[in-house]
Amino acid sequence: MRVIVTGGAGFIGSALVRHLVLEKGYEVLTVDALTYAGCEASLRAVDGKANHCFLKANICDRAAMDEAIAAFRPDRIMHLAAESHVDRSITGAADFIQTNVVGTFTLLEAARCYWNGLEAGAKDSFRFLHVSTDEVYGSLGDTGLFEEVTPYDPSSPYSASKAASDHLAKAWHRTYGLPVVVSNCSNNYGPYHFPEKLIPLTILNALGGHALPVYGKGENVRDWLYVDDHARALDLIIERGRPGETYNVGGRNERRNIDVVRRICAVLDKLVPTEAPRETLIDYVTDRPGHDARYAIDATKLESELGWRAQETFESGIEKTVHWYLENEWWWRPLRERYDGQRLGLASATSAGIAA
């Protein structure tokens, strides 16, 4: 099996690459532009493996995509390349439109051109997986879950750009017959997570004795999915999912942001005790614009049709994640020096903040 993974040096992408290369033994070409959240060090586990190669390229570059696809001749393309931080999209929406919308269009066209030239058997078995987010659905109230048929209602430039790319992917299936499958996932966490996101930022700030910023009252709710569970789901979706369909991936682990932060503090207090409980470092800061109240995924379709189950509970996943950051300073220290936890998304803000 030959697979191209775009965005493979990112958080979810690198987890997928490690899964495909090390556990499945597939031949994988990782394509990544190595923008701010792309980190080639996240691929150290597959460095030098005969069944993995890396290409630094931008998905908006049609010539580069055509050349890469023609040379590698993939059986599957798994598209994860995207600008993905809500806060960054608030003050820099143009990059999100360019990568997430124009880049997805460019890649779909390159894939369509390649697919049209395949012989019958290879053409029938080829698949294109477009990986997206639950944020395209907007915000939930206190009850209910996002389903695959939930109407789109994006709130931020990031989620709007991902919604647009989802529609493009579906349209390329309906109009041209390109065998596209779409997935929408809940909030991921785990190893190799860029330090500006809620969980790694909280871990590293707490280790350093710094303030633990929480937006508003910390009551925003997210469904948390361990990244390796997500990687397994993506592999299963492209293997057995039906073209033209959407599959929601969620961990069934709803938590308020403040409870996530408190849990991290408790785990760190147990593993690396300090004189004062780390929960005393929590600092409530002004909420960000358009902050969705609650996301929660109904993964019934994925579970019933394809037989997927999350292997990690939130408690077991957080334990693993904290242990990983304690043991892998080599990975996060250079990123931490580049990004020190300042608030993103509000140009006039002076206090630190998080994204979730």
Number of C-alpha atoms within 10 A of each C-alpha: 11 17 24 25 25 26 30 32 30 31 22 24 27 32 24 26 31 22 18 23 20 15 9 12 15 16 21 26 24 23 25 25 20 17 13 12 20 20 22 16 16 23 21 13 13 18 14 10 13 11 16 22 15 17 15 14 17 20 28 19 14 16 11 16 21 17 12 18 20 14 9 14 16 23 17 20 25 24 23 25 27 28 24 19 19 25 25 20 21 20 13 14 18 13 16 25 22 17 22 28 22 20 21 26 21 19 23 24 17 22 22 18 15 16 23 13 10 13 9 10 8 13 16 12 11 18 25 25 25 25 24 26 21 27 27 24 22 22 21 15 12 10 7 12 15 24 19 21 8 11 11 18 14 21 18 21 22 27 26 23 26 29 23 19 24 24 13 18 25 22 15 18 20 14 8 11 14 26 23 26 25 27 23 24 24 28 22 22 24 24 24 24 24 23 23 25 17 21 25 23 23 26 21 23 19 22 17 9 11 15 20 27 27 24 21 16 14 18 15 17 24 23 22 25 26 27 26 23 22 25 20 18 26 24 17 15 25 22 14 12 22 16 20 17 15 25 26 24 30 29 26 18 19 20 19 17 23 19 13 22 24 18 17 23 24 16 18 21 18 11 13 10 12 12 6 9 14 24 17 11 16 18 17 18 19 14 14 19 13 14 18 19 16 22 25 28 25 20 24 18 16 21 16 10 13 16 11 20 18 19 15 17 15 21 14 11 21 21 17 15 22 21 15 14 21 15 10 12 13 10 17 21 15 10 17 16 9 11 13 15 23 14 21 23 20 15 10 8 13 10 16 19 28 26 21 19
